Amino acid sequence: MSSSDVRAAVAGDSARLQKFTSEIFRTLDRPEQHRWARAYLWALLHVPGKKTTRRLARAEELPPAAAHGLHWFINASPWAWEPVRRTLALRASASAAPFAWTVAELVIPKSGKHSVGVHPWPDAASGRTVNGQRAVGLFLVTGTYCFPVDWSLVLSGPWEEDRQLRRRARIPEPETAQPVGSHVLDHAAGIAGEAQLPNAPWVLDLTRDDDAAAVLAGLARLRLDVVCEIDQGQVVLTSTHSPTAIPVGELMEVRHARRPQGVVRQSLDGRAGRVPVYAYAGTVRLPGPGTDDTSGSRTYRVLERPDPEGRQAARYWITSLTDRRVEEILGLVRARAAALTTIGTLRERFGVLDFEGRSFPGWHHHMTMACAAYVYRYLYGAPGAVPQAPAPPSAELTEAAS
């Protein structure tokens, strides 16, 4: 790709898109990587429907060489996605007051068996087993937005054991099969290790996690506060001197042990109503070895919200924020709903289901670009509306550099 091709290709870009791309992808070493990052980002923002490389390249505003260039940038160019995502998280956290960190799972259906990580997975949304990829997304929730800032890919079965399969998919040696809870802790450790990123509470749903206590203990070791929805069978300890182990569902059935809380919520029609919420009168701990004061002796508050109509099971939360008002704790819970809404938008508008490559780096590159497109759109456009569009890269890129 010649210098004249490069200058012509970016000539139509708005200054805003150029500035955003330069900031977010500043760790990319080569000029052609920056150019194709900008083109891929522009295409994700403007091409409707599926976001495969071939469809993105067919945009009229992109040059004939775009198919080869976009494919090279995603599948072959050796750029590190981790520092790009860190910069994206910093940019998102600077946009508004950080509210919470949370995670959400995404199952990406696949018809074949060659895409990296493909395996039969349970899909919580449909209740069925789906052949596809299973991903864990990290989200930063602010007072205004919910930003996707990182992803991990859950590996299982042959993707851990079959060396030839791993080599073809270019899976790094340290990437091994681990439960979803371990991916959550990896995300948390990464955030805790970055002093510039906000220290906001972690809002989680571990009702389907087989070892929620291990995840909570890991967050305690990292000294991170948490508001976590748990299953009614989660065992807690009710006394520090003579510990009594009891499931939270049974604990909250003891009437003298729980206290009603007056929580008022406003409905969509503007009317205010009281929401039935109960708090355990004391604090609890979690069972475990308790090898240090932080994880083994951390105290938690338990909250219960029964279904007002009695048709569904009660919901339970455990939180390390023992000095916060119940209204504040339940307010944090909406971070989970915000993440699920963001997942839906990423599926519908930013192509997180549409990567057609087979490699581990290619998948992470595409997911990084989808995150960047989402953050750009919501930073420079009203929530739920199409932002002011940057001009397309209008010139001819004859070919991608290798």
TORLUMDO-656188 format. One record per residue (C-alpha): x, y, z; residue number from 1; residue in one letter. Coordinates in nm, 2 decimals, padded with zeros to 4 digits. Layout:
<rs>
+--------+--------+--------+-----+---+
!     c1 !     c2 !     c3 !   k ! r !
+--------+--------+--------+-----+---+
!      X !      Y !      Z ! NUM ! A !
...
+--------+--------+--------+-----+---+
</rs>
This chain:
<rs>
+--------+--------+--------+-----+---+
!     c1 !     c2 !     c3 !   k ! r !
+--------+--------+--------+-----+---+
!  00.00 !  00.00 !  00.00 !   1 ! M !
!  00.15 !  00.33 ! -00.11 !   2 ! S !
!  00.16 !  00.65 !  00.09 !   3 ! S !
! -00.07 !  00.82 ! -00.17 !   4 ! S !
! -00.32 !  00.53 ! -00.13 !   5 ! D !
! -00.31 !  00.58 !  00.24 !   6 ! V !
! -00.36 !  00.95 !  00.24 !   7 ! R !
! -00.65 !  00.92 ! -00.01 !   8 ! A !
! -00.81 !  00.64 !  00.20 !   9 ! A !
! -00.84 !  00.85 !  00.51 !  10 ! V !
! -00.91 !  01.18 !  00.34 !  11 ! A !
! -01.28 !  01.14 !  00.39 !  12 ! G !
! -01.27 !  01.05 !  00.76 !  13 ! D !
! -01.40 !  01.30 !  01.00 !  14 ! S !
! -01.15 !  01.44 !  01.25 !  15 ! A !
! -01.35 !  01.29 !  01.53 !  16 ! R !
! -01.31 !  00.93 !  01.40 !  17 ! L !
! -00.95 !  00.98 !  01.33 !  18 ! Q !
! -00.88 !  01.12 !  01.68 !  19 ! K !
! -01.07 !  00.83 !  01.84 !  20 ! F !
! -00.89 !  00.57 !  01.64 !  21 ! T !
! -00.55 !  00.72 !  01.70 !  22 ! S !
! -00.62 !  00.73 !  02.08 !  23 ! E !
! -00.77 !  00.38 !  02.12 !  24 ! I !
! -00.53 !  00.20 !  01.88 !  25 ! F !
! -00.22 !  00.40 !  01.97 !  26 ! R !
! -00.03 !  00.08 !  02.07 !  27 ! T !
! -00.05 ! -00.06 !  01.72 !  28 ! L !
!  00.30 ! -00.04 !  01.57 !  29 ! D !
!  00.24 ! -00.01 !  01.19 !  30 ! R !
!  00.07 !  00.27 !  01.00 !  31 ! P !
! -00.13 !  00.02 !  00.79 !  32 ! E !
! -00.28 ! -00.13 !  01.10 !  33 ! Q !
! -00.41 !  00.21 !  01.20 !  34 ! H !
! -00.56 !  00.26 !  00.86 !  35 ! R !
! -00.74 ! -00.07 !  00.85 !  36 ! W !
! -00.85 ! -00.03 !  01.21 !  37 ! A !
! -01.02 !  00.30 !  01.11 !  38 ! R !
! -01.18 !  00.14 !  00.80 !  39 ! A !
! -01.31 ! -00.16 !  01.00 !  40 ! Y !
! -01.44 !  00.07 !  01.27 !  41 ! L !
! -01.62 !  00.28 !  01.01 !  42 ! W !
! -01.77 ! -00.03 !  00.84 !  43 ! A !
! -01.90 ! -00.16 !  01.17 !  44 ! L !
! -02.07 !  00.17 !  01.24 !  45 ! L !
! -02.23 !  00.20 !  00.90 !  46 ! H !
! -02.29 ! -00.13 !  00.72 !  47 ! V !
! -02.63 ! -00.27 !  00.82 !  48 ! P !
! -02.70 ! -00.64 !  00.88 !  49 ! G !
! -02.44 ! -00.91 !  00.94 !  50 ! K !
! -02.09 ! -00.78 !  01.01 !  51 ! K !
! -01.88 ! -01.04 !  00.83 !  52 ! T !
! -01.56 ! -00.91 !  00.67 !  53 ! T !
! -01.70 ! -00.98 !  00.32 !  54 ! R !
! -02.01 ! -00.78 !  00.38 !  55 ! R !
! -01.82 ! -00.50 !  00.55 !  56 ! L !
! -01.59 ! -00.48 !  00.25 !  57 ! A !
! -01.88 ! -00.44 !  00.00 !  58 ! R !
! -01.98 ! -00.10 !  00.14 !  59 ! A !
! -01.98 !  00.14 ! -00.16 !  60 ! E !
! -01.76 !  00.39 !  00.03 !  61 ! E !
! -01.48 !  00.14 !  00.07 !  62 ! L !
! -01.23 !  00.06 ! -00.21 !  63 ! P !
! -01.20 ! -00.26 ! -00.40 !  64 ! P !
! -00.90 ! -00.37 ! -00.19 !  65 ! A !
! -01.10 ! -00.36 !  00.13 !  66 ! A !
! -01.19 ! -00.73 !  00.14 !  67 ! A !
! -00.83 ! -00.83 !  00.15 !  68 ! H !
! -00.72 ! -00.55 !  00.38 !  69 ! G !
! -01.00 ! -00.60 !  00.64 !  70 ! L !
! -00.94 ! -00.97 !  00.64 !  71 ! H !
! -00.56 ! -00.92 !  00.69 !  72 ! W !
! -00.62 ! -00.68 !  00.97 !  73 ! F !
! -00.85 ! -00.91 !  01.17 !  74 ! I !
! -00.70 ! -01.25 !  01.09 !  75 ! N !
! -00.34 ! -01.21 !  01.01 !  76 ! A !
! -00.21 ! -00.88 !  01.15 !  77 ! S !
! -00.02 ! -00.95 !  01.47 !  78 ! P !
! -00.15 ! -00.68 !  01.70 !  79 ! W !
! -00.21 ! -00.72 !  02.07 !  80 ! A !
! -00.57 ! -00.66 !  02.17 !  81 ! W !
! -00.51 ! -00.63 !  02.55 !  82 ! E !
! -00.36 ! -00.28 !  02.55 !  83 ! P !
! -00.63 ! -00.16 !  02.31 !  84 ! V !
! -00.90 ! -00.28 !  02.55 !  85 ! R !
! -00.73 ! -00.12 !  02.84 !  86 ! R !
! -00.73 !  00.21 !  02.66 !  87 ! T !
! -01.09 !  00.16 !  02.57 !  88 ! L !
! -01.18 !  00.10 !  02.94 !  89 ! A !
! -00.99 !  00.42 !  03.04 !  90 ! L !
! -01.17 !  00.62 !  02.77 !  91 ! R !
! -01.51 !  00.48 !  02.89 !  92 ! A !
! -01.43 !  00.55 !  03.26 !  93 ! S !
! -01.34 !  00.91 !  03.18 !  94 ! A !
! -01.67 !  00.97 !  03.01 !  95 ! S !
! -01.89 !  00.96 !  03.32 !  96 ! A !
! -01.88 !  00.86 !  03.68 !  97 ! A !
! -01.81 !  00.49 !  03.71 !  98 ! P !
! -02.10 !  00.30 !  03.87 !  99 ! F !
! -02.01 ! -00.07 !  03.87 ! 100 ! A !
! -01.82 ! -00.35 !  03.70 ! 101 ! W !
! -02.01 ! -00.65 !  03.58 ! 102 ! T !
! -01.99 ! -00.95 !  03.35 ! 103 ! V !
! -02.23 ! -01.12 !  03.12 ! 104 ! A !
! -02.21 ! -01.44 !  02.91 ! 105 ! E !
! -02.27 ! -01.46 !  02.54 ! 106 ! L !
! -02.33 ! -01.79 !  02.35 ! 107 ! V !
! -02.24 ! -01.75 !  01.98 ! 108 ! I !
! -02.42 ! -02.02 !  01.77 ! 109 ! P !
! -02.21 ! -02.19 !  01.50 ! 110 ! K !
! -02.32 ! -02.44 !  01.24 ! 111 ! S !
! -01.97 ! -02.60 !  01.20 ! 112 ! G !
! -01.71 ! -02.73 !  01.44 ! 113 ! K !
! -01.39 ! -02.56 !  01.32 ! 114 ! H !
! -01.43 ! -02.21 !  01.47 ! 115 ! S !
! -01.22 ! -02.16 !  01.77 ! 116 ! V !
! -01.38 ! -02.27 !  02.10 ! 117 ! G !
! -01.69 ! -02.43 !  01.94 ! 118 ! V !
! -01.85 ! -02.67 !  02.18 ! 119 ! H !
! -02.21 ! -02.77 !  02.29 ! 120 ! P !
! -02.30 ! -02.51 !  02.55 ! 121 ! W !
! -02.61 ! -02.45 !  02.76 ! 122 ! P !
! -02.78 ! -02.13 !  02.66 ! 123 ! D !
! -02.95 ! -01.96 !  02.96 ! 124 ! A !
! -03.16 ! -01.74 !  02.73 ! 125 ! A !
! -03.33 ! -02.03 !  02.54 ! 126 ! S !
! -03.28 ! -02.31 !  02.79 ! 127 ! G !
! -03.14 ! -02.53 !  02.52 ! 128 ! R !
! -02.80 ! -02.67 !  02.43 ! 129 ! T !
! -02.63 ! -02.47 !  02.16 ! 130 ! V !
! -02.34 ! -02.56 !  01.94 ! 131 ! N !
! -02.12 ! -02.25 !  01.94 ! 132 ! G !
! -01.87 ! -02.03 !  02.12 ! 133 ! Q !
! -01.91 ! -01.92 !  02.48 ! 134 ! R !
! -01.77 ! -01.59 !  02.58 ! 135 ! A !
! -01.76 ! -01.38 !  02.90 ! 136 ! V !
! -01.78 ! -01.01 !  02.85 ! 137 ! G !
! -01.66 ! -00.74 !  03.10 ! 138 ! L !
! -01.87 ! -00.42 !  03.12 ! 139 ! F !
! -01.81 ! -00.08 !  03.29 ! 140 ! L !
! -02.14 !  00.07 !  03.39 ! 141 ! V !
! -02.15 !  00.45 !  03.44 ! 142 ! T !
! -02.43 !  00.68 !  03.54 ! 143 ! G !
! -02.53 !  00.71 !  03.17 ! 144 ! T !
! -02.39 !  00.41 !  02.97 ! 145 ! Y !
! -02.28 !  00.05 !  02.99 ! 146 ! C !
! -01.96 ! -00.01 !  02.80 ! 147 ! F !
! -01.82 ! -00.34 !  02.68 ! 148 ! P !
! -01.44 ! -00.33 !  02.75 ! 149 ! V !
! -01.31 ! -00.69 !  02.75 ! 150 ! D !
! -01.39 ! -01.05 !  02.64 ! 151 ! W !
! -01.26 ! -01.39 !  02.72 ! 152 ! S !
! -01.34 ! -01.71 !  02.53 ! 153 ! L !
! -01.43 ! -02.02 !  02.73 ! 154 ! V !
! -01.25 ! -02.33 !  02.61 ! 155 ! L !
! -01.35 ! -02.69 !  02.68 ! 156 ! S !
! -01.31 ! -03.04 !  02.56 ! 157 ! G !
! -01.09 ! -03.08 !  02.25 ! 158 ! P !
! -00.98 ! -02.72 !  02.27 ! 159 ! W !
! -00.78 ! -02.80 !  02.57 ! 160 ! E !
! -00.65 ! -03.14 !  02.48 ! 161 ! E !
! -00.61 ! -03.15 !  02.10 ! 162 ! D !
! -00.27 ! -02.99 !  02.03 ! 163 ! R !
! -00.32 ! -02.99 !  01.65 ! 164 ! Q !
! -00.66 ! -02.82 !  01.69 ! 165 ! L !
! -00.51 ! -02.56 !  01.92 ! 166 ! R !
! -00.22 ! -02.50 !  01.69 ! 167 ! R !
! -00.45 ! -02.45 !  01.39 ! 168 ! R !
! -00.65 ! -02.20 !  01.59 ! 169 ! A !
! -00.34 ! -02.03 !  01.72 ! 170 ! R !
! -00.44 ! -02.06 !  02.08 ! 171 ! I !
! -00.17 ! -01.94 !  02.31 ! 172 ! P !
! -00.02 ! -02.20 !  02.55 ! 173 ! E !
! -00.14 ! -02.02 !  02.87 ! 174 ! P !
! -00.50 ! -02.04 !  02.74 ! 175 ! E !
! -00.65 ! -02.35 !  02.90 ! 176 ! T !
! -01.00 ! -02.48 !  02.99 ! 177 ! A !
! -01.14 ! -02.32 !  03.30 ! 178 ! Q !
! -01.48 ! -02.26 !  03.45 ! 179 ! P !
! -01.67 ! -01.93 !  03.39 ! 180 ! V !
! -01.60 ! -01.82 !  03.75 ! 181 ! G !
! -01.23 ! -01.83 !  03.68 ! 182 ! S !
! -01.28 ! -01.60 !  03.38 ! 183 ! H !
! -01.47 ! -01.36 !  03.61 ! 184 ! V !
! -01.17 ! -01.36 !  03.85 ! 185 ! L !
! -00.92 ! -01.31 !  03.56 ! 186 ! D !
! -01.12 ! -01.00 !  03.45 ! 187 ! H !
! -01.13 ! -00.87 !  03.81 ! 188 ! A !
! -00.76 ! -00.93 !  03.86 ! 189 ! A !
! -00.69 ! -00.74 !  03.54 ! 190 ! G !
! -00.89 ! -00.44 !  03.66 ! 191 ! I !
! -00.75 ! -00.45 !  04.01 ! 192 ! A !
! -00.40 ! -00.44 !  03.87 ! 193 ! G !
! -00.46 ! -00.12 !  03.68 ! 194 ! E !
! -00.44 !  00.17 !  03.92 ! 195 ! A !
! -00.59 !  00.41 !  03.66 ! 196 ! Q !
! -00.91 !  00.21 !  03.63 ! 197 ! L !
! -01.19 !  00.29 !  03.87 ! 198 ! P !
! -01.24 !  00.08 !  04.19 ! 199 ! N !
! -01.62 !  00.04 !  04.16 ! 200 ! A !
! -01.82 ! -00.25 !  04.31 ! 201 ! P !
! -01.86 ! -00.57 !  04.11 ! 202 ! W !
! -02.22 ! -00.67 !  04.04 ! 203 ! V !
! -02.26 ! -01.03 !  03.95 ! 204 ! L !
! -02.52 ! -01.31 !  03.90 ! 205 ! D !
! -02.38 ! -01.64 !  04.03 ! 206 ! L !
! -02.71 ! -01.82 !  04.06 ! 207 ! T !
! -02.59 ! -02.08 !  03.80 ! 208 ! R !
! -02.23 ! -02.10 !  03.92 ! 209 ! D !
! -02.13 ! -02.43 !  04.08 ! 210 ! D !
! -01.88 ! -02.25 !  04.31 ! 211 ! D !
! -02.00 ! -01.90 !  04.38 ! 212 ! A !
! -01.82 ! -01.90 !  04.71 ! 213 ! A !
! -01.49 ! -01.95 !  04.54 ! 214 ! A !
! -01.56 ! -01.65 !  04.31 ! 215 ! V !
! -01.66 ! -01.44 !  04.60 ! 216 ! L !
! -01.35 ! -01.55 !  04.80 ! 217 ! A !
! -01.13 ! -01.45 !  04.50 ! 218 ! G !
! -01.29 ! -01.11 !  04.48 ! 219 ! L !
! -01.23 ! -01.07 !  04.86 ! 220 ! A !
! -00.86 ! -01.15 !  04.81 ! 221 ! R !
! -00.85 ! -00.88 !  04.55 ! 222 ! L !
! -01.01 ! -00.64 !  04.80 ! 223 ! R !
! -01.30 ! -00.57 !  04.57 ! 224 ! L !
! -01.65 ! -00.50 !  04.69 ! 225 ! D !
! -01.94 ! -00.71 !  04.55 ! 226 ! V !
! -02.31 ! -00.72 !  04.51 ! 227 ! V !
! -02.39 ! -01.07 !  04.40 ! 228 ! C !
! -02.72 ! -01.26 !  04.33 ! 229 ! E !
! -02.69 ! -01.61 !  04.46 ! 230 ! I !
! -02.89 ! -01.93 !  04.46 ! 231 ! D !
! -03.11 ! -02.00 !  04.76 ! 232 ! Q !
! -02.90 ! -02.31 !  04.83 ! 233 ! G !
! -02.58 ! -02.10 !  04.88 ! 234 ! Q !
! -02.44 ! -02.19 !  05.22 ! 235 ! V !
! -02.33 ! -01.91 !  05.46 ! 236 ! V !
! -02.20 ! -01.90 !  05.81 ! 237 ! L !
! -02.40 ! -01.71 !  06.07 ! 238 ! T !
! -02.16 ! -01.67 !  06.36 ! 239 ! S !
! -01.79 ! -01.59 !  06.39 ! 240 ! T !
! -01.75 ! -01.77 !  06.73 ! 241 ! H !
! -01.94 ! -02.10 !  06.67 ! 242 ! S !
! -02.02 ! -02.10 !  06.29 ! 243 ! P !
! -02.35 ! -02.23 !  06.19 ! 244 ! T !
! -02.37 ! -02.34 !  05.82 ! 245 ! A !
! -02.71 ! -02.28 !  05.66 ! 246 ! I !
! -02.84 ! -02.21 !  05.31 ! 247 ! P !
! -02.96 ! -01.85 !  05.26 ! 248 ! V !
! -03.31 ! -01.97 !  05.16 ! 249 ! G !
! -03.35 ! -02.14 !  05.50 ! 250 ! E !
! -03.18 ! -01.85 !  05.68 ! 251 ! L !
! -03.43 ! -01.60 !  05.55 ! 252 ! M !
! -03.72 ! -01.82 !  05.64 ! 253 ! E !
! -03.64 ! -01.76 !  06.01 ! 254 ! V !
! -03.88 ! -01.46 !  06.08 ! 255 ! R !
! -03.69 ! -01.32 !  06.38 ! 256 ! H !
! -03.37 ! -01.32 !  06.18 ! 257 ! A !
! -03.48 ! -01.09 !  05.90 ! 258 ! R !
! -03.60 ! -00.74 !  05.89 ! 259 ! R !
! -03.84 ! -00.57 !  05.65 ! 260 ! P !
! -03.70 ! -00.28 !  05.45 ! 261 ! Q !
! -03.91 !  00.01 !  05.32 ! 262 ! G !
! -03.79 !  00.03 !  04.96 ! 263 ! V !
! -03.99 !  00.26 !  04.73 ! 264 ! V !
! -03.98 !  00.22 !  04.36 ! 265 ! R !
! -04.14 !  00.44 !  04.09 ! 266 ! Q !
! -04.32 !  00.25 !  03.81 ! 267 ! S !
! -04.32 !  00.35 !  03.45 ! 268 ! L !
! -04.65 !  00.53 !  03.48 ! 269 ! D !
! -04.50 !  00.75 !  03.75 ! 270 ! G !
! -04.67 !  00.60 !  04.05 ! 271 ! R !
! -04.46 !  00.50 !  04.35 ! 272 ! A !
! -04.50 !  00.17 !  04.53 ! 273 ! G !
! -04.33 ! -00.03 !  04.80 ! 274 ! R !
! -04.11 ! -00.32 !  04.70 ! 275 ! V !
! -04.10 ! -00.61 !  04.96 ! 276 ! P !
! -03.74 ! -00.65 !  05.06 ! 277 ! V !
! -03.59 ! -00.83 !  05.37 ! 278 ! Y !
! -03.24 ! -00.80 !  05.52 ! 279 ! A !
! -03.08 ! -01.05 !  05.75 ! 280 ! Y !
! -03.05 ! -00.89 !  06.09 ! 281 ! A !
! -02.68 ! -00.97 !  06.12 ! 282 ! G !
! -02.39 ! -01.04 !  05.89 ! 283 ! T !
! -02.27 ! -01.37 !  05.75 ! 284 ! V !
! -01.94 ! -01.52 !  05.62 ! 285 ! R !
! -01.88 ! -01.77 !  05.35 ! 286 ! L !
! -01.74 ! -02.12 !  05.42 ! 287 ! P !
! -01.39 ! -02.19 !  05.32 ! 288 ! G !
! -01.04 ! -02.24 !  05.45 ! 289 ! P !
! -01.01 ! -01.88 !  05.57 ! 290 ! G !
! -00.64 ! -01.86 !  05.54 ! 291 ! T !
! -00.64 ! -01.48 !  05.55 ! 292 ! D !
! -00.86 ! -01.21 !  05.71 ! 293 ! D !
! -00.96 ! -01.07 !  05.37 ! 294 ! T !
! -01.12 ! -01.38 !  05.22 ! 295 ! S !
! -01.20 ! -01.60 !  05.51 ! 296 ! G !
! -01.33 ! -01.35 !  05.76 ! 297 ! S !
! -01.50 ! -01.10 !  05.53 ! 298 ! R !
! -01.86 ! -01.03 !  05.64 ! 299 ! T !
! -02.15 ! -00.99 !  05.41 ! 300 ! Y !
! -02.51 ! -00.87 !  05.42 ! 301 ! R !
! -02.79 ! -01.09 !  05.29 ! 302 ! V !
! -03.10 ! -00.94 !  05.11 ! 303 ! L !
! -03.41 ! -01.12 !  05.00 ! 304 ! E !
! -03.67 ! -01.00 !  04.75 ! 305 ! R !
! -03.98 ! -01.22 !  04.74 ! 306 ! P !
! -04.21 ! -01.22 !  04.44 ! 307 ! D !
! -04.50 ! -00.99 !  04.55 ! 308 ! P !
! -04.75 ! -01.22 !  04.37 ! 309 ! E !
! -04.59 ! -01.54 !  04.49 ! 310 ! G !
! -04.56 ! -01.70 !  04.15 ! 311 ! R !
! -04.18 ! -01.71 !  04.13 ! 312 ! Q !
! -03.91 ! -01.80 !  04.38 ! 313 ! A !
! -03.76 ! -01.53 !  04.59 ! 314 ! A !
! -03.43 ! -01.37 !  04.48 ! 315 ! R !
! -03.13 ! -01.34 !  04.71 ! 316 ! Y !
! -02.82 ! -01.12 !  04.71 ! 317 ! W !
! -02.51 ! -01.11 !  04.92 ! 318 ! I !
! -02.30 ! -00.80 !  04.94 ! 319 ! T !
! -01.98 ! -00.68 !  05.11 ! 320 ! S !
! -02.12 ! -00.33 !  05.12 ! 321 ! L !
! -02.26 ! -00.38 !  05.47 ! 322 ! T !
! -02.28 ! -00.01 !  05.55 ! 323 ! D !
! -02.49 !  00.09 !  05.25 ! 324 ! R !
! -02.86 !  00.15 !  05.25 ! 325 ! R !
! -03.07 ! -00.12 !  05.09 ! 326 ! V !
! -03.19 !  00.12 !  04.82 ! 327 ! E !
! -02.83 !  00.17 !  04.71 ! 328 ! E !
! -02.76 ! -00.20 !  04.70 ! 329 ! I !
! -03.06 ! -00.27 !  04.48 ! 330 ! L !
! -02.97 !  00.03 !  04.27 ! 331 ! G !
! -02.64 ! -00.13 !  04.19 ! 332 ! L !
! -02.82 ! -00.45 !  04.08 ! 333 ! V !
! -02.94 ! -00.27 !  03.77 ! 334 ! R !
! -02.59 ! -00.29 !  03.63 ! 335 ! A !
! -02.66 ! -00.65 !  03.54 ! 336 ! R !
! -02.97 ! -00.55 !  03.34 ! 337 ! A !
! -02.77 ! -00.28 !  03.17 ! 338 ! A !
! -02.51 ! -00.54 !  03.06 ! 339 ! A !
! -02.77 ! -00.77 !  02.92 ! 340 ! L !
! -02.92 ! -00.48 !  02.72 ! 341 ! T !
! -02.57 ! -00.40 !  02.59 ! 342 ! T !
! -02.53 ! -00.76 !  02.49 ! 343 ! I !
! -02.85 ! -00.74 !  02.29 ! 344 ! G !
! -02.73 ! -00.42 !  02.11 ! 345 ! T !
! -02.39 ! -00.58 !  02.04 ! 346 ! L !
! -02.57 ! -00.88 !  01.88 ! 347 ! R !
! -02.81 ! -00.67 !  01.67 ! 348 ! E !
! -02.59 ! -00.38 !  01.56 ! 349 ! R !
! -02.22 ! -00.45 !  01.61 ! 350 ! F !
! -02.17 ! -00.80 !  01.49 ! 351 ! G !
! -02.05 ! -01.00 !  01.79 ! 352 ! V !
! -02.21 ! -01.31 !  01.65 ! 353 ! L !
! -02.07 ! -01.26 !  01.30 ! 354 ! D !
! -01.70 ! -01.35 !  01.30 ! 355 ! F !
! -01.64 ! -01.61 !  01.04 ! 356 ! E !
! -01.27 ! -01.68 !  01.10 ! 357 ! G !
! -01.13 ! -01.98 !  01.29 ! 358 ! R !
! -00.84 ! -01.84 !  01.49 ! 359 ! S !
! -00.82 ! -01.73 !  01.85 ! 360 ! F !
! -00.64 ! -01.40 !  01.76 ! 361 ! P !
! -00.89 ! -01.33 !  01.49 ! 362 ! G !
! -01.19 ! -01.37 !  01.72 ! 363 ! W !
! -01.03 ! -01.14 !  01.98 ! 364 ! H !
! -00.95 ! -00.88 !  01.72 ! 365 ! H !
! -01.31 ! -00.88 !  01.59 ! 366 ! H !
! -01.46 ! -00.86 !  01.94 ! 367 ! M !
! -01.22 ! -00.57 !  02.02 ! 368 ! T !
! -01.34 ! -00.38 !  01.72 ! 369 ! M !
! -01.70 ! -00.44 !  01.81 ! 370 ! A !
! -01.63 ! -00.30 !  02.16 ! 371 ! C !
! -01.46 !  00.00 !  02.00 ! 372 ! A !
! -01.75 !  00.07 !  01.77 ! 373 ! A !
! -02.00 !  00.05 !  02.05 ! 374 ! Y !
! -01.80 !  00.29 !  02.27 ! 375 ! V !
! -01.76 !  00.53 !  01.98 ! 376 ! Y !
! -02.13 !  00.53 !  01.90 ! 377 ! R !
! -02.24 !  00.59 !  02.25 ! 378 ! Y !
! -01.98 !  00.86 !  02.33 ! 379 ! L !
! -02.06 !  01.06 !  02.01 ! 380 ! Y !
! -02.43 !  00.99 !  01.98 ! 381 ! G !
! -02.74 !  01.00 !  02.20 ! 382 ! A !
! -02.83 !  00.67 !  02.37 ! 383 ! P !
! -03.04 !  00.46 !  02.14 ! 384 ! G !
! -02.99 !  00.70 !  01.85 ! 385 ! A !
! -02.76 !  00.70 !  01.55 ! 386 ! V !
! -02.47 !  00.93 !  01.63 ! 387 ! P !
! -02.34 !  01.20 !  01.40 ! 388 ! Q !
! -02.17 !  00.99 !  01.14 ! 389 ! A !
! -01.81 !  01.03 !  01.05 ! 390 ! P !
! -01.75 !  01.05 !  00.68 ! 391 ! A !
! -01.64 !  00.72 !  00.52 ! 392 ! P !
! -01.29 !  00.64 !  00.41 ! 393 ! P !
! -01.35 !  00.73 !  00.05 ! 394 ! S !
! -01.04 !  00.66 ! -00.14 ! 395 ! A !
! -00.88 !  00.36 ! -00.31 ! 396 ! E !
! -00.67 !  00.12 ! -00.10 ! 397 ! L !
! -00.53 ! -00.11 ! -00.36 ! 398 ! T !
! -00.41 ! -00.38 ! -00.13 ! 399 ! E !
! -00.32 ! -00.45 !  00.23 ! 400 ! A !
!  00.03 ! -00.46 !  00.34 ! 401 ! A !
!  00.14 ! -00.80 !  00.47 ! 402 ! S !
+--------+--------+--------+-----+---+
</rs>
